[in-house]
Structure formats: C-alpha cells, structure tokens
C-alpha cells in the first residue's frame, strides 16, 4: 500500500469521532504545538503527543487496514479513535509540513502495524479455509437449528396469545399496566431465543407514553408484530426471499449469501444507534459501477464505539457480499484493495415523489422496513409550521422531515448549506418522513455529514 496522494479533509476526519466530546477534544489537538516525531507513509500516520505525564503518548493510525482504519494510542482512553488519533489525523489533513510524507514508521508503530497485518492475514486464511479445528458436524448443526426453531415457535405462539389478551381487554389497559408488562413479555421472547421479537416488544412499551395519538400508533405496531408472528408460524408457505426476511426480523442469525461484488464504494453516511447494552454503527455505501447502495453494520459493547469507521465522502475499492434479508440492503465488508480516498462521483438523485414510491415498493419485500436509502436531487429545506420539509426545486412536491431531525444540529447545517438554493441530500425515507444524513451543495462541493 502506498501513501495516499490526497489527504483527507477535516470534516472527513471528524466523521470518525465516536461522539461530540471526542470531536471537540480532537479538534484542540489538531495543531502542531503538542506533536513531535510525526510522519506518514504506506497508508500510515504516526506521531508523539505531549500529555500531562512525562512521556508523550504514542499514536499511530492505519488508514489501509483490510477492516477499515485502525488506531493505537498509549493513552488510557477506551474510545476509538481517541482524541489523540483524531488530533493527529486533523494535523495530517491540514498541515503537510507538520506531518511529512514518505517516511518509515518508528519501531513502536511498526510493531503494532506488523501485528495488525498478521491478524488480518490469519482472519483471511480462516475465512478461506473454513472453520478452525476441522469441518463442522452438519447433523449437529441441523439438530441445534431445529431446537431453536421449536423455541421460537413456542415464543411466537405465546406472544400471539398475549397480543390477543391485550386487544380483548382494550388498549387502555396498556397505559395502566405500565412498562413492566412489556418488559416481562420481552424477557419471555429472549428465553425463546427470538431477540427480534423481544426488541419490537420493548419498543411497544414506550408507545403509551409517547403523547397524543398513542393508541393508533400502538395498534399499528401490534399489527406489525402480529404479522411477523404469523410469518414465522407459516414460514413454510412463504416465498424464499420473504421467509429469509422473516427469519432475519425474528433475530435468527443469517450469513452473507452469493458472490462478492467488487466496486469503488462511496461512503455516503455513518451514524451510531446507542442503547444501554449495545452501540450499533450504520454505514451507507454506494457503488460507482454497480449503482447499488448497501449498508454495513458493526457493533460495540455499551459505552464503546464499534471499531469499523469509514470517513464520509471518501471511496474505497472493496468487495461486499449481500445478506438475504429483503429490502434492508445489508452487506458484509470483504477484502479491501485500497485505502479510502477522495472521490468525485455522487449517487444519482431522484425526486421526493419517486422517493416515497420507492419506499412503498420496498414494503412488498419487507413489510417491517422502517426506511430505504434515497438520494434527493435539487431539494430545498423549508419550514412547514413547526416542522421542516424538503421541497423539490422543480416540482410542487415535498417530503416532511422526521420529528427527531428538529433536535439535531444537522438540520441547521443543512439549512445553512442550502441558503435557499437547491442541494443534493442523501438520507433514509420511511413512513415517518425523511431523515437527512449527508448533503452536497450545487456544483462540485464536498460531502457534508449531517449526523
């Protein structure tokens, strides 16, 4: 791997930050003052950062790793990347003299890089050679799958009875029962090894406290949960693709299926979804040649950001393998052939009317789909009472923004970027509206993350 010809922008570096506090702290370290012994070469950036102790922190970033950028710092932070890694990348991005290129990493950085490359080779060998320790017993695997299917069936049957009891007693009983009833029902689904059902049940528990109109929302979500239950109980009658979607929604493990697709993948957006037990990172990619949009998922334990992180606006040449789960466009990241680099192409845009129609079509393959990825071309953010919408510059149609967007700084970043002029916006379009994730100004402007 050779040194990248073009360095990243500050926005692309800050898009790697695990949280707002890390972005702020890293920005303060993106100056030459605290740094010494800096350099870059062969897809790697390194340096020494002066801290509160007598010894500087040793920081190295691998931009060319097969699984995405990697970070190593001798500081005690549990965040990835830490503020020192962010500061070093910001310095590298903004001051070529402060971080010269073409050098060889020092011994401490080289040892970590060698270990990382060795682990990547071992992982690739395992994937190519099959399970470690010999081939798996297919008969034992079949019996395990049958036992789990029996547990899930028992759980789905119990859940059907509980939903029937709820509707028979009236939705008002859900408000009186409080969250405890839902939590206990979710625990029963966990016991049945159906984590997808458990997650949807927990979400239902919050609906009665969600404000005016909650009974209609609860009834809608109960209907979708009933549909998922029935899909599982009658899965043998479903088309193969829909049956695979039901298994995935129930929470059964699925593996990538089919040949890998090699392409130059533009990083459209990256954001985290945090709950008390898990942090899930969602990364949207768009293929330059294939025209396909795919989503990568990675996970981190509570309080820790997932390791996979890709800067928005850059493109990487890599292989992706799709999952067989309907309209969610999930994929697994395979072999990477180059480090992320700046790219001039964008995904083709569409109108707001076509975006809504695209979501409706996707529901045929996955009735539980919350949203689909869409790029809107030539839209203008405009207020609509106490809400906002994206209006087509060339037609009289518009898409409302989801309610959660109003509390995010990305909305005002989008409004400022537009300034009343059309912009291109990538985001997720669903039944609650449109969530903008990334925007480009008219012309050849760089991608601006909104999340």
C-alpha positions as MATLAB code, in Angstrom:
seq = 'XXXXXXXXXXXXXXXXXXXXXXXXXXXXXXXXXXXXXXXXXXXXXXXXXXXXXXXXXXXXXXXXXXXXXXXXXXXXXXXXXXXXXXXXXXXXXXXXXXXXXXXXXXXXXXXXXXXXXXXXXXXXXXXXXXXXXXXXXXXXXXXXXXXXXXXXXXXXXXXXXXXXXXXXXXXXXXXXXXXXXXXXXXXXXXXXXXXXXXXXXXXXXXXXXXXXXXXXXXXXXXXXXXXXXXXXXXXXXXXXXXXXXXXXXXXXXXXXXXXXXXXXXXXXXXXXXXXXXXXXXXXXXXXXXXXXXXXXXXXXXXXXXXXXXXXXXXXXXXXXXXXXXXXXXXXXXXXXXXXXXXXXXXXXXXXXXXXXXXXXXXXXXXXXXXXXXXXXXXXXXXXXXXXXXXXXXXXXXXXXXXXXXXXXXXXXXXXXXXXXXXXXXXXXXXXXXXXXXXXXXXXXXXXXXXX';
ca = [
       0.000    0.000    0.000;
       1.414    3.375   -0.947;
       0.825    6.745    0.601;
      -2.387    8.415   -0.482;
      -1.883   11.208   -2.999;
      -4.664   13.355   -1.499;
      -5.131   13.891    2.202;
      -8.498   13.838    3.884;
     -10.478   16.924    4.833;
     -11.135   17.963    8.420;
     -14.831   17.025    8.062;
     -13.895   13.542    6.892;
     -11.613   13.096    9.892;
     -14.184   14.393   12.384;
     -16.768   11.997   10.934;
     -14.713    9.215   12.560;
     -15.222   10.621   16.071;
     -17.274    8.361   18.368;
     -19.092   11.312   19.985;
     -19.301   15.100   20.189;
     -16.900   15.288   23.147;
     -14.238   13.440   21.151;
     -14.709   15.790   18.189;
     -14.204   18.816   20.424;
     -11.176   17.366   22.226;
      -9.615   16.094   18.993;
     -10.024   19.485   17.311;
      -7.966   21.098   20.058;
      -5.128   18.672   19.347;
      -5.163   19.229   15.581;
      -2.332   21.779   15.788;
       1.422   21.317   15.666;
       2.134   22.504   19.244;
       1.755   19.237   21.216;
       3.142   16.980   18.476;
       6.617   15.707   17.675;
       8.082   12.844   15.645;
       5.205   12.930   13.197;
       5.225   11.310    9.784;
       3.187    9.383    7.233;
       3.854    6.682    4.695;
       2.395    3.492    3.220;
      -1.113    4.327    4.402;
       0.004    5.069    7.977;
       0.201    8.238   10.108;
       2.134    8.414   13.391;
       3.304   10.901   15.994;
       4.052   11.656   19.657;
       1.621   13.867   21.575;
       2.621   15.666   24.764;
       0.241   14.897   27.616;
       0.084   15.523   31.335;
       2.754   12.915   32.107;
       6.480   12.921   31.489;
       6.253   10.622   28.460;
       4.351   11.607   25.307;
       1.532    9.435   24.021;
       2.497    7.220   21.096;
      -0.223    7.469   18.449;
      -0.483    5.618   15.143;
      -3.317    5.335   12.622;
      -3.523    2.657    9.928;
      -5.544    4.053    7.018;
      -5.105    0.991    4.819;
      -6.339   -1.834    7.043;
      -8.492   -4.520    5.463;
     -11.237   -3.956    8.057;
     -11.135   -0.155    7.939;
      -8.961    2.441    9.670;
      -7.238    1.191   12.812;
      -5.949    3.185   15.783;
      -3.384    2.622   18.511;
      -2.524    5.076   21.253;
      -0.715    4.637   24.563;
      -3.255    6.870   26.324;
      -5.777    5.211   28.694;
      -8.883    6.236   26.695;
     -11.371    3.497   25.768;
     -12.742    5.450   22.811;
     -11.871    4.517   19.234;
     -10.487    6.680   17.819;
      -9.295    8.602   20.872;
      -8.780   12.370   20.861;
      -5.059   11.954   20.113;
      -5.747    9.876   16.981;
      -8.297   12.451   15.826;
      -5.888   15.298   16.528;
      -3.096   13.565   14.614;
      -5.352   12.980   11.603;
      -6.548   16.600   11.685;
      -2.941   17.777   11.738;
      -2.112   15.427    8.842;
      -5.142   16.638    6.893;
      -4.461   20.344    7.358;
      -0.675   20.809    7.557;
       1.535   18.810    5.201;
       4.688   20.367    6.647;
       3.752   19.273   10.182;
       3.233   15.639    9.090;
       5.717   14.938    6.263;
       5.055   12.033    3.913;
       7.304    9.335    2.546;
       8.903    8.217    5.801;
       9.154    4.904    7.603;
       7.231    4.401   10.842;
       9.235    4.201   14.089;
       9.757    0.828   15.735;
       6.836    1.142   18.170;
       4.426    1.944   15.320;
       5.924   -0.694   13.048;
       5.438   -3.435   15.643;
       1.755   -2.619   16.024;
       1.286   -2.463   12.248;
       3.005   -5.819   11.790;
       0.739   -7.402   14.393;
      -2.364   -5.885   12.781;
      -1.350   -7.127    9.331;
      -0.660  -10.587   10.766;
      -4.117  -10.759   12.334;
      -5.708   -9.681    9.058;
      -3.873  -12.438    7.166;
      -4.879  -15.037    9.768;
      -8.529  -13.929    9.570;
      -8.468  -14.133    5.777;
      -6.924  -17.616    5.950;
      -9.666  -18.746    8.338;
     -12.358  -17.416    6.021;
     -10.835  -19.151    3.017;
     -10.092  -22.385    4.838;
     -13.388  -22.808    6.703;
     -13.937  -23.344   10.435;
     -10.895  -23.654   12.671;
     -10.400  -27.126   14.106;
     -11.922  -29.083   11.226;
     -15.254  -29.176    9.438;
     -18.444  -28.631   11.407;
     -20.827  -31.518   12.009;
     -23.806  -30.769    9.708;
     -26.099  -33.158   11.586;
     -25.354  -31.483   14.926;
     -25.932  -28.069   13.347;
     -29.272  -29.271   11.956;
     -30.403  -30.501   15.379;
     -29.428  -27.203   17.022;
     -31.369  -25.263   14.373;
     -34.424  -27.460   14.904;
     -34.329  -26.993   18.678;
     -34.078  -23.246   18.314;
     -36.914  -23.177   15.772;
     -39.088  -25.049   18.262;
     -38.319  -22.488   20.991;
     -39.051  -19.584   18.652;
     -42.344  -21.186   17.611;
     -43.366  -21.578   21.247;
     -42.438  -17.942   21.903;
     -44.344  -16.670   18.855;
     -47.407  -18.667   19.880;
     -47.272  -17.224   23.404;
     -46.852  -13.710   22.029;
     -49.911  -14.148   19.826;
     -51.948  -15.048   22.917;
     -50.626  -12.051   24.844;
     -51.490   -9.668   21.996;
     -54.976  -11.174   21.775;
     -55.464  -10.663   25.517;
     -54.320   -7.045   25.205;
     -56.734   -6.246   22.398;
     -59.576   -8.112   24.121;
     -59.085   -6.035   27.266;
     -58.716   -2.764   25.359;
     -55.635   -0.655   24.590;
     -56.263    1.476   27.688;
     -55.010   -1.440   29.780;
     -51.562   -0.963   28.199;
     -51.300    2.504   29.719;
     -52.467    1.235   33.117;
     -50.113   -1.746   33.143;
     -47.031    0.428   32.581;
     -43.756   -0.778   31.133;
     -43.454   -3.833   33.390;
     -45.883   -5.949   31.336;
     -43.949   -5.272   28.129;
     -40.602   -5.864   29.798;
     -41.771   -9.216   31.137;
     -43.111  -10.179   27.687;
     -39.798   -9.199   26.076;
     -37.943  -11.362   28.593;
     -40.117  -14.305   27.556;
     -39.099  -13.724   23.925;
     -35.440  -13.676   24.940;
     -35.981  -17.037   26.639;
     -37.497  -18.248   23.354;
     -34.301  -17.196   21.524;
     -36.191  -14.645   19.418;
     -34.288  -11.381   20.038;
     -36.032   -9.636   17.140;
     -39.422  -10.182   18.748;
     -38.036   -9.063   22.116;
     -36.730   -5.804   20.646;
     -40.059   -4.964   19.000;
     -41.946   -5.725   22.223;
     -39.669   -3.370   24.197;
     -40.344   -0.618   21.679;
     -44.096   -1.119   22.182;
     -43.673   -0.481   25.894;
     -42.712    3.144   25.222;
     -45.672    3.936   22.930;
     -48.316    4.665   25.645;
     -46.064    7.437   26.975;
     -45.342    8.941   23.541;
     -48.027   11.627   23.584;
     -51.317   12.304   21.854;
     -52.497    9.679   19.415;
     -50.610    6.833   21.067;
     -53.477    4.269   20.810;
     -53.375    4.438   16.987;
     -49.597    4.056   16.978;
     -49.780    1.137   19.412;
     -52.419   -0.608   17.315;
     -50.293   -0.160   14.196;
     -47.190   -1.608   15.867;
     -49.188   -4.501   17.367;
     -50.470   -5.316   13.882;
     -46.919   -5.414   12.503;
     -45.823   -7.627   15.381;
     -48.791   -9.946   14.753;
     -47.820  -10.080   11.071;
     -44.268  -11.082   11.996;
     -45.546  -13.788   14.353;
     -47.783  -15.192   11.649;
     -44.973  -15.009    9.126;
     -42.855  -17.229   11.355;
     -45.647  -19.673   12.168;
     -46.444  -20.033    8.449;
     -42.954  -19.614    7.058;
     -43.160  -22.831    5.063;
     -45.840  -21.194    2.882;
     -43.837  -18.046    2.133;
     -41.627  -17.344   -0.895;
     -37.965  -17.999   -0.122;
     -36.984  -14.312   -0.071;
     -39.797  -13.320    2.293;
     -39.104  -16.321    4.536;
     -35.468  -15.203    4.782;
     -36.663  -11.713    5.755;
     -38.914  -13.163    8.472;
     -36.034  -15.225    9.906;
     -33.837  -12.133    9.961;
     -36.549   -9.992   11.614;
     -37.155  -12.691   14.237;
     -33.463  -12.470   15.106;
     -32.098  -15.724   13.730;
     -28.518  -15.446   12.505;
     -28.045  -15.130    8.760;
     -24.878  -15.253    6.698;
     -23.920  -13.239    3.612;
     -25.061  -15.092    0.523;
     -23.923  -15.005   -3.091;
     -20.773  -13.881   -4.881;
     -18.927  -10.813   -3.572;
     -19.343   -7.607   -5.554;
     -16.164   -5.601   -6.162;
     -16.638   -1.889   -6.735;
     -15.495    1.574   -5.710;
     -17.797    2.244   -2.773;
     -18.526    5.853   -1.833;
     -19.122    6.333    1.907;
     -22.473    8.134    1.980;
     -23.152    8.302    5.721;
     -22.145    6.903    9.099;
     -24.034    7.145   12.376;
     -24.454    5.258   15.646;
     -27.582    3.927   17.355;
     -26.994    3.557   21.092;
     -28.912    1.529   23.659;
     -27.947    0.505   27.218;
     -26.326   -2.742   26.066;
     -25.007   -2.121   22.567;
     -23.804    0.524   20.135;
     -24.695   -0.207   16.512;
     -22.907    1.678   13.748;
     -24.642    2.000   10.379;
     -22.553    2.884    7.323;
     -24.149    3.509    3.911;
     -22.105    2.875    0.757;
     -22.838    3.439   -2.945;
     -21.080    1.552   -5.756;
     -19.686    3.675   -8.592;
     -20.096    0.969  -11.256;
     -22.876   -1.219   -9.862;
     -25.094    1.689   -8.783;
     -26.118   -0.298   -5.705;
     -26.493    1.132   -2.210;
     -25.505   -1.126    0.666;
     -25.381   -0.850    4.464;
     -22.647   -2.150    6.755;
     -23.439   -2.853   10.411;
     -20.861   -3.086   13.183;
     -21.331   -3.323   16.925;
     -19.589   -2.247   20.104;
     -20.269   -3.026   23.740;
     -22.108   -0.439   25.826;
     -20.007    2.695   26.147;
     -17.602    1.702   23.367;
     -17.799    2.732   19.741;
     -17.558   -0.004   17.087;
     -14.121   -0.347   15.522;
     -15.233   -0.114   11.878;
     -15.248    3.532   10.861;
     -15.186    4.985    7.335;
     -14.947    8.714    6.547;
     -17.950   10.187    4.756;
     -17.161   11.421    1.254;
     -14.279    9.038    0.603;
     -14.406    5.946   -1.590;
     -12.802    2.552   -1.068;
     -12.286   -0.251   -3.528;
     -13.583   -3.369   -1.833;
     -15.784   -6.445   -2.076;
     -19.222   -6.568   -0.450;
     -21.435   -9.626   -0.026;
     -25.171   -9.072    0.444;
     -27.384  -10.658    3.118;
     -30.605  -12.417    2.043;
     -32.978  -10.288    4.095;
     -35.340   -8.414    1.818;
     -35.182   -4.640    1.441;
     -32.642   -3.736    4.138;
     -29.687   -3.812    1.711;
     -27.317   -5.186    4.353;
     -23.887   -6.397    3.270;
     -20.669   -7.690    4.771;
     -17.368   -5.968    4.028;
     -14.895   -8.338    2.428;
     -11.440   -7.763    1.032;
     -10.311   -4.172    0.608;
      -7.909   -3.306   -2.186;
      -7.027    0.301   -1.333;
      -7.342    2.792    1.493;
     -10.290    5.228    1.376;
      -9.529    8.127   -0.971;
     -11.376   11.258   -2.130;
     -13.919   10.644   -4.882;
     -15.663   12.994   -7.292;
     -18.764   10.904   -8.036;
     -22.122   11.034   -6.255;
     -25.124    8.705   -6.279;
     -27.786    9.681   -8.828;
     -30.600   11.720   -7.293;
     -34.352   11.416   -7.585;
     -37.474   13.430   -6.743;
     -39.385   13.407   -3.470;
     -42.358   11.705   -5.154;
     -40.166    8.923   -6.524;
     -38.522    8.511   -3.111;
     -41.895    7.892   -1.453;
     -42.847    5.451   -4.212;
     -39.552    3.605   -3.770;
     -40.284    3.057   -0.080;
     -43.764    1.761   -0.903;
     -42.324   -0.753   -3.367;
     -39.743   -1.940   -0.814;
     -42.511   -2.761    1.683;
     -43.634   -5.597   -0.593;
     -40.377   -7.421    0.154;
     -40.163   -6.389    3.813;
     -43.393   -5.144    5.474;
     -41.427   -4.254    8.639;
     -38.986   -1.967    6.830;
     -38.646    1.393    8.563;
     -36.979    3.238    5.669;
     -34.987    2.946    2.448;
     -31.822    4.812    1.394;
     -32.571    7.609   -1.062;
     -30.644   10.474   -2.642;
     -32.810   13.523   -3.352;
     -31.678   15.830   -6.147;
     -32.269   19.597   -6.138;
     -34.285   19.961   -2.948;
     -34.594   22.954   -0.629;
     -35.188   22.756    3.155;
     -38.208   24.908    4.011;
     -40.231   25.325    7.234;
     -43.736   23.906    7.428;
     -45.349   25.265   10.575;
     -43.366   23.823   13.476;
     -41.799   21.190   11.211;
     -39.463   21.161    8.203;
     -39.672   19.578    4.803;
     -37.519   19.090    1.708;
     -39.247   20.653   -1.297;
     -38.389   19.808   -4.908;
     -36.919   22.858   -6.612;
     -38.510   21.910   -9.943;
     -41.911   20.474   -8.892;
     -44.610   21.174   -6.317;
     -43.925   18.081   -4.161;
     -42.091   17.742   -0.844;
     -41.131   15.227    1.847;
     -41.550   16.032    5.563;
     -38.504   15.569    7.762;
     -38.814   13.143   10.656;
     -39.616   14.707   14.011;
     -36.280   13.732   15.554;
     -34.400   15.844   12.990;
     -35.566   19.097   14.617;
     -33.453   18.442   17.736;
     -30.253   17.736   15.807;
     -27.621   20.280   14.725;
     -27.557   18.641   11.294;
     -30.822   20.382   10.377;
     -29.308   23.830   10.785;
     -26.160   22.713    8.981;
     -28.378   21.676    6.070;
     -30.306   24.957    6.123;
     -27.057   26.941    6.164;
     -25.559   24.847    3.354;
     -28.621   25.440    1.191;
     -29.136   29.131    1.912;
     -32.368   28.869   -0.066;
     -30.666   27.205   -3.054;
     -31.107   23.578   -4.170;
     -28.864   20.910   -2.665;
     -28.438   17.159   -3.072;
     -29.297   15.198    0.084;
     -28.791   11.534    0.940;
     -30.876   10.035    3.724;
     -33.463    7.494    4.803;
     -37.071    7.756    3.578;
     -39.798    5.965    5.543;
     -43.312    6.204    6.924;
     -42.276    8.853    9.476;
     -40.689   11.078    6.842;
     -37.165   11.707    5.580;
     -34.024   11.746    7.731;
     -31.171   13.667    6.028;
     -27.719   12.181    6.646;
     -25.381   13.848    4.120;
     -25.648   16.795    1.738;
     -23.777   18.229   -1.214;
     -24.121   21.824   -2.447;
     -24.758   22.542   -6.109;
     -21.689   22.054   -8.276;
     -18.662   20.093   -7.104;
     -18.839   20.724   -3.354;
     -17.651   18.146   -0.826;
     -19.991   15.921    1.133;
     -21.214   17.493    4.392;
     -22.225   14.984    7.118;
     -25.475   15.904    8.867;
     -25.479   13.248   11.613;
];
